[in-house]
Amino acid sequence: MLPGSFYQRRTEEVARDLVGMVLARTISLGNKKHRLAGVIVETEAYGHADDEASHACRGMTERNAVMFGPVGRAYVYFTYGNHFCVNVSARSPDVPAGAVLIRGIEPVEGIDIMKKLRRVDDMRLLSSGPGRLTQALGITRAQNGADMTDRGSELRIEKGVPREAMATTRVGITKAADRLWRFADPSSTYVSRRVAAVGRQVK
């Protein structure tokens, strides 16, 4: 597991270092528990007051409270009226709020269950994108606030193998749009958007 200290750093650093880690979910279907997991291949960092694209830029609300709470917690919200997004709270000790959006994972365990939850057979469409991956893992607001550093949590992030990543601008935003706070594995087919050649490689 990744310790809480992993998330108690600059949000963009955490976002970079999450590429290659494993997002895992324990889900109950019928009388059985299933493990679903995928390697994180795409993330985005969101900060506090100086980041106008962040939910936290105008202060704490009932919706975004997890961004202001302990680090390493799941921040799940409903967006565009049709899907959930999952983030993990992360920030330096001197910053009031921050979170990393998980935008894409490469499925490695429980793939048959993921296909049933997504109602698709095309692997490329299984978990490439924030809405797709939450549906594939059965993530809803019920997981909001889950401790992702706890091995016994139903939603957690486990240690994986760090990967190379490209830093690019974030997807679908108009404010603070010049920040290179999206991090994606350019070799993965599970990123939500192609990694542009103008991206900057980071290690």
Buried (B, 14 or more C-beta within 10 A) or exposed (E): BBEBEBBBBBBBBBBBBBBBBBBBBBBEEEEEEBEBBBBBBBBBBBBBEEBEBBBBBEEBEEEBBBBBBEBBBBBBBBEEEEBBBBBBBBBBEEBBBBBBBBBBBBBBBBBEBBBEBBEBEEBEBBBBBBBBBBBBBBBEEEBBBBBBBBEEBBBBBBEBEEBEBBBBBBBEBEEBEEBBBBBBBBEBEBBBBEBEEEBEEBE
